[in-house]
Amino acid sequence: MTDAIPFEVPWARTHQFDPPAIFDSLRESRPLAKMTYPDGHVGWIATSHEMVRKVLGDPRFSHSTEIGHFPVTHQGELVPNHPQIPGMFIHMDPPDHTRYRRLLMGEFTARRASRLASRVEAVAAEQVDVLREHGAPADLVRDFAGPLVLRMLSELVGLPYEEREEYAHAPTLLHDPDAKPDEVAAAYERASSFFAEVVERKRKEPGDDLLGRLVAEGKLTTEELCNIVTLLLFAGYETTESALSVGVFALLHHADQWAAIRADPSKLDRAVEELLRYLTVNQYHTYRTASEDIELNGETVRKGDTVTVSLPAANRDPAKFACPAELNIDRDTSGHVAFGFGIHQCLGQNLARVELRAGLSTLLRAFPDLRLAVASDEVPLRLKGSVFAVKSLPVSW
């Protein structure tokens, strides 16, 4: 197995919860394997836990839009190099990345996230009322997970949830591989225009939220502020919504694990980490570009080569996690890379954990007999795209 595998092969997920089987053979024989991208560029894919952390932790691998060779979009379009977008720090290297991230780190600490726990629980309880009002069967994505995550993210950032029609569709379409490019562009433009309007409101009345505090500090332009809001929304909404929805699906499918948490709620924190590892909903489009020739695993990654890292494959590495294909809420999950690794590790991971914990605990208390309203293989899945998700999750109680 020395030939480059095609870009499409590793994304051919065929099972509800498991990454493609090719990852198992690649990890064993070629944890750093050559891969051909749609434009003919021959780069690499890393599948072992060790290799993924090496790539993501090495400052010689860049995530800059100025020098990177980027994979295609969900719609199959090639992404050209382009100058840095002010505020869009996810696609920057230090020192620019560091400067922006430092402005936000205080908003997403574990301490600050823990202080939000009671508010998250209150919002979760309100969404339970929505489920009850609808009656069984209900869609857990539409009536619980989606609103819970979007409401909390909107409150934290400073976006008016009652005006969510202006911005909520954009991240959903961006992560949908079946969305039409013109629809994505239109939704993105609508959201961007709305963010600029909100920034102007904050200049008159800042408010006690992230955007209000950034406006009051006066260090960033309107363009930077709008792009930071865009990044936080696009990175934090669909991903956490999916982690919660697919997490509930996995627990209801593995009834013994759901029963174990119900019998002993102290297992919930470990269960959240195991679900993050086991599912790893951030499944594609994590990549870096070599800024110089780099020797790695006996191979020479040339300057300009793209290395895609598979977070799902790393989290199923038997060298790191025993019996990794099993969902086991009692396992030690330390070191999982569901939120990435290195300087670009997910900024909002502490908030995501609080939301996942509150969502699951609220459902356990409200619906101890929660169950799927359809057969497990009838739950509609989104297997492609950057985020693994359930399109809807019909449940009864």
Secondary structure as GFF3:
##gff-version 3
##sequence-region A 1 397
A	DSSP	beta_strand	5	6	.	.	.	ID=ss1
A	DSSP	three_ten_helix	9	11	.	.	.	ID=ss2
A	DSSP	alpha_helix	22	29	.	.	.	ID=ss3
A	DSSP	beta_strand	32	36	.	.	.	ID=ss4
A	DSSP	beta_strand	42	46	.	.	.	ID=ss5
A	DSSP	alpha_helix	49	57	.	.	.	ID=ss6
A	DSSP	beta_strand	61	62	.	.	.	ID=ss7
A	DSSP	three_ten_helix	89	91	.	.	.	ID=ss8
A	DSSP	alpha_helix	96	105	.	.	.	ID=ss9
A	DSSP	three_ten_helix	106	108	.	.	.	ID=ss10
A	DSSP	alpha_helix	110	115	.	.	.	ID=ss11
A	DSSP	alpha_helix	117	134	.	.	.	ID=ss12
A	DSSP	beta_strand	138	139	.	.	.	ID=ss13
A	DSSP	alpha_helix	140	140	.	.	.	ID=ss14
A	DSSP	pi_helix	141	145	.	.	.	ID=ss15
A	DSSP	alpha_helix	146	157	.	.	.	ID=ss16
A	DSSP	three_ten_helix	161	166	.	.	.	ID=ss17
A	DSSP	alpha_helix	169	174	.	.	.	ID=ss18
A	DSSP	alpha_helix	181	204	.	.	.	ID=ss19
A	DSSP	alpha_helix	210	217	.	.	.	ID=ss20
A	DSSP	alpha_helix	222	253	.	.	.	ID=ss21
A	DSSP	alpha_helix	255	263	.	.	.	ID=ss22
A	DSSP	three_ten_helix	265	267	.	.	.	ID=ss23
A	DSSP	alpha_helix	268	279	.	.	.	ID=ss24
A	DSSP	beta_strand	287	290	.	.	.	ID=ss25
A	DSSP	beta_strand	294	296	.	.	.	ID=ss26
A	DSSP	beta_strand	299	301	.	.	.	ID=ss27
A	DSSP	beta_strand	306	309	.	.	.	ID=ss28
A	DSSP	alpha_helix	311	314	.	.	.	ID=ss29
A	DSSP	three_ten_helix	342	344	.	.	.	ID=ss30
A	DSSP	alpha_helix	349	366	.	.	.	ID=ss31
A	DSSP	beta_strand	371	372	.	.	.	ID=ss32
A	DSSP	three_ten_helix	376	378	.	.	.	ID=ss33
A	DSSP	beta_strand	381	382	.	.	.	ID=ss34
A	DSSP	beta_strand	389	390	.	.	.	ID=ss35
A	DSSP	beta_strand	394	396	.	.	.	ID=ss36
###
